[in-house]
Amino acid sequence: MDKPYASTVIRADADEVWAYLRDFGNLAEWLPGITTCEIEDGGALSPGAVRRIEGAGGVFRERLSSLDDAERSMTYEILECPLPVRNYRATCRVAPVTDTGEAFVEWYASFEADDPGRVAKIFTRGVFAPGLDSLRKRFG
């Protein structure tokens, strides 16, 4: 596993899930282990916005690279973090499950690291999977 990836199906309309997920500043509301998430620069719904996140893993600063309402996707990059990672870019995407009316949500990233397998596991098991589980329960 060299790339972090997690996905889930949420029992809610894709547009409803996207309306919540697209807020770059609400991470502390739904991601386990995050104590604060503040927008330092820009608006929470505008590409270029920078958020500062504090939690069990330390302090992270991330910039929103793109927000695409038509595709229900957002991409962000890490500016600073305690993990040994470079050129980190992650995407969250919400798609409709057409036969059930539910939402399919996926979260994935690409990056460079000296030990990419170890770092991928940290993001997949420590951030993406628990985050999507929490998001699913929020709409459950």
Residue pairs with C-beta under 8 A, 6 or more apart in sequence:
1 117
1 120
1 121
1 124
2 116
2 117
2 120
3 108
3 109
3 110
3 120
4 90
4 107
4 108
4 109
4 119
4 120
4 121
4 123
4 124
4 127
4 128
5 106
5 107
5 108
5 109
5 124
5 128
6 106
6 107
6 108
6 124
6 128
6 129
6 131
6 132
7 104
7 105
7 106
7 107
7 132
8 104
8 105
8 132
8 133
8 135
8 136
9 97
9 102
9 103
9 104
9 105
9 136
10 17
10 102
10 103
10 105
10 135
10 136
10 139
10 140
11 102
11 136
11 139
11 140
12 102
12 103
12 139
13 96
13 101
13 103
14 72
14 94
14 95
14 96
14 97
14 102
14 103
14 104
15 72
16 103
16 139
17 94
17 103
17 105
17 135
17 139
18 69
18 72
18 94
18 103
20 26
20 138
21 74
21 92
21 94
21 105
21 135
22 45
22 67
22 69
22 72
22 74
23 44
23 45
24 39
24 44
24 45
24 49
24 51
24 64
24 67
24 74
24 76
25 37
25 38
25 39
25 44
25 49
25 51
26 37
26 44
27 34
27 37
27 51
27 53
28 34
28 35
28 36
28 37
28 53
30 131
30 134
30 135
30 138
31 55
31 127
31 130
31 131
31 134
32 130
32 131
32 134
33 55
33 56
33 57
33 126
33 130
34 53
34 54
34 55
35 54
35 55
36 52
36 53
36 54
36 55
37 51
37 52
37 53
37 54
38 51
38 52
39 49
39 50
39 51
40 50
40 51
40 52
40 61
41 48
41 49
41 50
42 48
42 49
42 50
42 64
43 49
44 51
45 67
46 64
46 67
47 64
47 65
47 66
47 67
48 63
48 64
49 63
49 64
50 61
50 62
50 63
50 64
50 79
51 61
51 62
51 63
51 64
52 59
52 60
52 61
53 59
53 60
53 61
53 62
57 81
57 82
57 83
57 126
58 81
58 82
59 80
59 81
59 82
60 78
60 80
60 81
60 82
61 78
61 79
61 80
61 81
62 76
62 77
62 78
62 79
63 76
63 77
63 79
64 74
64 75
64 76
65 75
65 76
65 77
65 89
66 73
66 74
66 75
67 74
68 74
71 93
72 93
72 94
72 95
73 91
73 92
73 93
73 94
74 91
74 92
75 89
75 90
75 91
76 89
76 90
77 87
77 88
77 89
77 90
78 85
78 88
78 90
78 111
81 88
83 113
83 119
83 122
84 113
84 114
84 115
84 119
85 111
85 112
85 113
85 119
86 111
86 112
86 113
87 110
87 111
87 112
88 109
88 110
88 111
89 109
89 110
89 111
90 107
90 108
90 109
90 110
90 123
91 107
91 108
91 109
92 105
92 106
92 107
93 105
93 106
93 107
94 103
94 104
94 105
95 103
95 104
95 105
95 106
96 102
96 103
96 104
97 103
97 104
103 139
105 132
105 135
105 136
107 128
107 131
107 132
108 128
109 123
109 128
111 119
113 119
